[in-house]
Amino acid sequence: MPNILNEINLSPFALHIILGPRQVGKTTAIKLLIKKLIEKEEARSIFYFNCEELKDYKELIDVLETYIEFRNKNGIKKSFIFLDEITSPDEWYRGIKSMIDKGKFAKDVLILTGSSSISIKRQAELFPGRRGKGKDFILLPLSFRDFIKIMKPEIYEKIPSIKELNAKELLEKSVHALLFKKELNILLEKYFYYGGFPLSLENREEAKRTYLSWIKTEVLKSERSDSIAREIIKSLLEKLQTPVSWEGIAKEIEIKSPKTVSAYLHLLRSMFSLILLYHIDISKKTIKFGKNKKIHFIDPLLFDVFENWCMVRIKNKESAIAESLVATHLARYLTKKYNTTLLDENLGYWKNSSEVDVILNEKVLKGFEIKWAEKFIIKQPKNLKEFVVISKNKFSKKPPTIPLSVFLSILDV
């Protein structure tokens, strides 16, 4: 039961939008919400429609007008309207906006879902003053803590979560979770394999096929080439954990254009397939947009999906997944804390003579360095007051060093 279901205001008027990648459980989430509503509301006041087969906003209006006619005949005063994959019909926002302006939904709650953050956010901006009590929500694959809750609920109940992401609280809560390190390491190994997509836990191979099919479809719908997307992803796979430039990737693909590389990667970013970390100058606390970027896939399953598609094997794959998990879970923490729908906002990395893998760009810069070897040397940059090392197994207080399984288990994201 996704947490967002407890956060959605069901008082009219409201226009809510739920974002997230395909196969993450958006449809399941709203059907669970419908199940709860049916227990206390008139069933005919609840309308669900999957918009994937609709051609444009005119067909969307026809569907909604048909339901409104039905409810009026049955004396329904208020409705809960669920429109799944709303971005499928062309110019969908024209239909919704027109009907809001005509007062058709004055006593209703609308909940829309979409799989592309950039397109739906840009289109949602066309609703100034028309959202009522509505909000944006983001639904992502299961975090490691959620994975524990499903696989080993008895352990989940005993592990506290952090309220503030700082070294002191991380160490305090980690001490409790360390009691279960053996079990957590076993669960983390499974999480590396299955990832957090619910379908993967049921049928991993089907999940991989379904996700790849969606990626190809969305790329083609954006009037871009799936073969070029494949070339770009292949180049990324060969450079994981290394800062990359659009120019460097462009040299390796058929179309030698950095702008093309940027466009494709930002498309994949908008589809919640990856996050993008800019270089942060920790001495000046500024972002260097022109420097190389670090790319992280949003879920462990995608490493296998893209490996198979691009016919390449990732070097140091376990270490690469570990670093991506730290980056994406920290991104989720910031998204939840600041109620944003752009995952990698206020997140970056630093590299000079040494490197900090992930930096949280808050009032105080917080650095996180991932060390996946059993033995390693720590070098803390002078300009970082908050600095935490994420290890494979080691725990220590100076400098704060926490095993990955423990660290992820206390992050409620």
C-alpha positions in Angstrom: 0.0 0.0 0.0 2.0 3.0 -1.2 2.3 5.8 1.3 1.0 8.5 -1.1 -2.5 7.0 -0.8 -2.7 8.4 2.7 -1.5 11.8 1.5 -4.1 12.4 -1.3 -6.8 14.9 -0.3 -10.2 13.5 -1.3 -12.1 16.7 -0.7 -13.4 18.5 -3.8 -12.3 20.3 -5.8 -8.9 18.7 -6.4 -6.8 17.9 -9.5 -4.0 15.5 -8.4 -1.3 14.2 -10.6 0.7 11.0 -9.8 4.0 10.7 -11.7 6.4 7.7 -11.9 7.9 5.2 -14.4 5.9 2.4 -15.9 5.6 -0.9 -13.9 6.1 1.0 -10.7 2.5 0.4 -9.4 0.6 3.6 -10.3 -2.4 1.7 -11.6 -2.3 -0.7 -8.7 -2.1 2.2 -6.3 -5.2 4.0 -7.6 -7.1 0.8 -7.8 -6.3 0.2 -4.1 -7.6 3.7 -3.5 -10.7 2.9 -5.4 -11.2 -0.2 -3.3 -11.1 1.9 -0.1 -13.5 4.4 -1.6 -16.0 1.8 -2.6 -16.3 0.8 1.1 -17.7 4.2 2.0 -18.8 6.0 -1.2 -21.6 5.4 -3.7 -19.9 3.0 -6.3 -21.3 4.9 -9.3 -19.6 8.1 -8.1 -16.2 6.4 -8.8 -15.0 6.4 -12.4 -11.8 4.8 -13.7 -10.6 5.0 -17.3 -7.3 4.0 -18.9 -6.5 6.7 -21.5 -3.9 4.7 -23.5 -6.3 4.0 -26.4 -7.6 7.5 -26.8 -6.4 9.5 -29.8 -6.7 13.0 -28.6 -8.4 15.4 -26.1 -11.7 15.3 -28.1 -12.1 11.6 -27.4 -11.2 12.3 -23.8 -14.0 14.9 -23.5 -16.4 12.3 -25.1 -15.5 9.8 -22.4 -15.9 12.2 -19.6 -19.1 13.7 -20.9 -20.6 10.2 -21.2 -19.8 9.5 -17.5 -21.1 12.9 -16.4 -24.4 12.2 -18.3 -24.5 8.8 -16.5 -24.0 10.2 -13.0 -26.5 13.0 -13.6 -29.2 10.5 -14.5 -28.4 8.6 -11.3 -28.4 11.7 -9.0 -24.7 11.6 -8.2 -23.6 14.9 -6.8 -19.8 14.4 -6.5 -17.4 12.0 -8.2 -13.9 10.6 -7.9 -12.5 10.4 -11.4 -9.3 8.4 -12.1 -7.6 8.9 -15.5 -4.8 6.5 -16.0 -1.8 7.3 -18.4 -3.4 10.7 -19.1 -0.5 11.8 -21.4 -1.5 9.2 -24.1 -4.2 11.3 -25.8 -2.8 14.3 -27.8 -3.3 17.6 -26.0 -5.1 15.9 -23.1 -4.8 19.1 -21.0 -7.1 21.0 -23.4 -10.0 18.6 -22.6 -9.4 18.7 -18.8 -8.9 22.5 -18.8 -12.0 23.2 -20.9 -14.2 21.1 -18.6 -12.8 22.7 -15.5 -13.5 26.1 -16.9 -17.1 25.1 -17.6 -17.6 24.0 -14.0 -18.0 20.3 -14.9 -15.8 19.1 -12.0 -16.6 21.7 -9.3 -17.6 19.0 -6.8 -15.2 16.3 -8.0 -11.7 14.9 -7.2 -9.6 14.1 -10.3 -6.6 11.9 -10.0 -4.4 11.6 -13.1 -1.4 9.4 -13.7 1.5 9.8 -16.1 4.9 8.3 -16.9 6.8 11.3 -18.1 7.6 14.1 -15.6 8.7 16.7 -18.1 5.7 16.5 -20.5 3.1 16.2 -17.8 4.6 19.0 -15.6 4.9 21.3 -18.5 1.3 20.6 -19.5 0.1 20.9 -15.8 1.5 24.4 -15.8 -1.4 25.3 -18.1 -3.8 24.9 -15.1 -3.0 28.0 -13.1 -5.6 28.4 -10.3 -7.4 25.2 -11.6 -5.8 22.6 -9.3 -8.0 23.4 -6.2 -6.6 21.2 -3.4 -4.7 19.1 -5.9 -1.0 18.3 -5.6 1.7 16.4 -7.5 2.9 13.1 -6.2 5.7 10.8 -7.3 5.6 7.0 -7.1 9.0 5.2 -7.6 10.1 1.6 -7.4 10.3 0.1 -3.9 13.1 1.6 -1.8 15.3 -0.9 0.0 13.4 -0.2 3.3 10.1 -1.0 1.5 11.7 -4.1 0.0 12.5 -5.2 3.6 8.9 -4.5 4.7 7.6 -6.9 2.0 10.2 -9.6 2.3 10.9 -9.6 6.0 8.3 -7.5 7.9 9.4 -8.8 11.3 12.9 -7.2 10.7 11.4 -4.0 9.2 9.4 -3.4 12.4 12.6 -3.5 14.5 14.7 -1.1 12.4 14.2 2.6 13.1 14.2 5.2 10.3 16.0 8.6 10.3 14.1 11.9 10.5 17.1 14.1 9.5 19.9 13.0 7.2 23.0 14.0 9.2 26.0 12.0 10.4 25.0 12.0 14.1 21.5 10.5 13.5 22.8 8.1 10.9 25.2 6.6 13.4 22.6 6.5 16.2 20.0 4.7 14.0 22.7 2.5 12.4 23.7 1.0 15.7 20.1 -0.5 16.0 20.1 -1.8 12.4 23.6 -3.4 12.8 22.0 -6.1 14.9 20.4 -7.4 11.7 23.4 -6.8 9.4 23.6 -10.5 8.3 19.9 -10.6 7.3 20.1 -7.2 5.7 23.1 -8.2 3.6 21.1 -11.2 2.3 18.2 -9.0 1.5 20.4 -6.4 -0.2 21.8 -9.2 -2.4 18.2 -10.0 -3.5 17.5 -6.3 -4.0 20.5 -6.0 -6.3 19.0 -8.8 -8.4 15.2 -8.0 -8.3 15.2 -4.3 -7.8 12.1 -2.5 -6.6 9.7 -2.9 -9.5 6.8 -4.9 -8.0 6.4 -7.0 -11.2 10.0 -8.1 -10.9 9.3 -9.8 -7.6 6.5 -11.8 -9.4 8.3 -12.4 -12.8 11.7 -10.8 -13.3 12.1 -11.7 -17.0 8.6 -10.4 -17.8 9.4 -7.2 -15.9 12.6 -6.7 -18.0 10.8 -7.3 -21.3 7.9 -5.0 -20.3 10.2 -2.1 -19.1 12.4 -2.3 -22.2 9.3 -2.3 -24.5 8.1 0.8 -22.7 11.4 2.6 -23.1 11.5 1.9 -26.9 7.8 3.0 -27.2 8.3 6.2 -25.4 11.5 7.1 -27.3 9.6 6.5 -30.6 6.6 8.5 -29.4 9.0 11.4 -28.8 10.0 11.2 -32.4 13.4 9.9 -31.6 15.3 6.7 -32.6 15.5 3.7 -30.3 18.7 2.6 -32.0 20.4 6.0 -31.1 19.0 5.6 -27.6 20.6 2.2 -27.5 24.0 3.5 -28.6 24.0 6.2 -26.0 23.0 3.8 -23.2 25.7 1.4 -24.3 28.3 4.2 -24.0 27.0 5.0 -20.5 27.2 1.4 -19.4 30.9 1.4 -20.4 31.6 4.5 -18.2 29.5 3.9 -15.1 30.9 5.6 -12.0 32.9 7.9 -14.2 31.9 11.5 -15.0 31.0 11.8 -18.6 30.5 14.6 -21.1 27.9 14.9 -23.9 30.8 15.5 -26.3 32.6 12.3 -25.2 29.5 10.2 -25.8 28.8 11.9 -29.1 32.2 10.8 -30.5 31.1 7.1 -30.0 27.7 7.2 -31.6 26.4 7.4 -35.2 25.2 11.0 -34.8 28.1 13.1 -33.7 26.0 15.7 -31.8 26.4 16.6 -28.1 22.9 18.2 -28.3 21.4 15.0 -29.5 23.1 13.1 -26.6 21.7 15.7 -24.1 18.2 15.5 -25.6 18.1 11.7 -25.3 19.5 11.6 -21.7 17.0 14.3 -20.6 14.2 12.2 -22.2 15.3 9.1 -20.2 15.6 11.4 -17.1 12.0 12.6 -17.6 10.9 9.0 -17.8 12.5 8.3 -14.4 15.0 5.8 -15.9 18.0 7.7 -14.6 19.2 10.7 -12.6 21.8 13.2 -13.6 24.4 14.6 -11.1 26.1 17.9 -11.9 29.6 18.8 -10.6 29.4 20.9 -7.4 32.3 23.2 -6.4 32.4 22.5 -2.7 34.6 25.5 -1.9 32.1 28.0 -3.6 28.9 25.9 -3.1 28.0 26.4 -6.7 26.9 24.0 -9.5 29.2 23.7 -12.6 26.8 22.9 -15.3 29.5 22.8 -18.0 31.6 20.1 -16.3 31.2 16.4 -16.8 28.1 14.7 -15.3 27.5 11.4 -13.4 24.7 9.2 -14.5 22.9 6.7 -12.3 20.1 4.3 -13.2 17.0 4.6 -11.0 16.7 0.9 -10.1 19.0 -2.2 -10.0 16.8 -4.1 -12.5 17.7 -1.6 -15.2 21.3 -2.6 -15.1 20.3 -6.0 -16.5 17.7 -4.5 -18.8 20.2 -2.2 -20.5 23.1 -4.8 -20.4 21.0 -7.2 -22.4 19.6 -4.6 -24.8 23.1 -3.2 -25.5 24.9 -6.5 -25.5 27.6 -5.3 -23.1 28.8 -6.4 -19.7 29.3 -3.8 -17.0 32.7 -3.7 -15.3 32.5 -3.8 -11.5 28.8 -4.1 -11.8 28.1 -4.7 -8.0 30.1 -1.5 -7.1 28.2 0.4 -9.8 24.8 -0.7 -8.5 25.9 0.2 -4.9 26.8 3.7 -5.9 23.6 4.2 -7.9 21.5 3.0 -4.9 23.2 5.5 -2.7 22.6 8.3 -5.2 19.0 7.4 -6.0 18.0 6.9 -2.4 19.5 10.2 -1.4 17.6 11.8 -4.4 14.4 10.2 -3.0 15.1 11.6 0.4 15.3 15.1 -1.0 12.2 14.6 -3.1 10.2 13.6 -0.1 11.7 16.3 2.2 11.0 19.2 -0.2 8.0 17.8 -2.0 9.4 18.1 -5.5 9.0 15.9 -8.6 12.5 16.5 -10.0 14.5 13.7 -8.5 18.0 14.9 -8.8 17.5 18.5 -7.8 20.0 19.7 -5.2 22.1 16.6 -5.8 25.6 16.4 -7.3 29.1 15.1 -7.0 32.6 16.6 -6.6 35.9 15.7 -8.2 39.3 17.2 -8.0 42.4 15.4 -6.9 40.0 13.1 -5.0 36.3 12.6 -5.4 33.0 12.6 -3.4 30.5 10.4 -5.1 27.3 12.1 -4.0 26.8 15.6 -2.5 23.5 16.9 -1.1 23.4 20.6 -1.9 21.5 21.9 1.2 22.3 24.7 3.6 25.2 22.5 4.7 26.8 20.5 2.0 26.7 16.8 2.9 29.1 14.3 1.2 28.7 10.6 0.7 31.6 8.4 -0.5 31.0 4.8 -1.5 33.8 2.3 -0.9 33.1 -1.2 -2.1 36.5 -2.8 -1.5 37.1 -4.6 1.8 40.1 -2.3 2.5 40.1 1.4 1.7 41.6 4.7 2.6 39.5 7.7 3.5 40.3 11.3 2.5 37.8 13.8 3.7 37.7 17.1 1.7 38.3 20.2 3.9 35.2 22.0 2.7 32.8 19.3 3.8 31.7 19.4 7.4 29.2 16.6 6.9 30.9 13.5 5.4 29.8 9.9 5.5 31.4 6.8 4.0 29.1 4.0 2.7 31.0 0.6 2.8 30.3 -3.0 2.0 30.6 -4.3 5.6 32.7 -1.9 7.7 31.2 0.2 10.5 33.1 2.9 12.4 32.3 6.3 14.0 35.4 8.2 12.9 34.9 9.0 10.1 31.3 7.9 10.0 31.3 4.6 8.0 28.1 2.6 7.6 27.5 -0.6 5.6 25.3 -0.1 2.6 22.6 -2.5 3.7 22.3 -0.8 7.1 22.4 2.7 5.6 19.6 2.0 3.1 17.5 0.2 5.7 17.1 3.3 7.8 16.2 5.6 4.9 12.4 5.8 4.7 12.0 7.0 1.2 
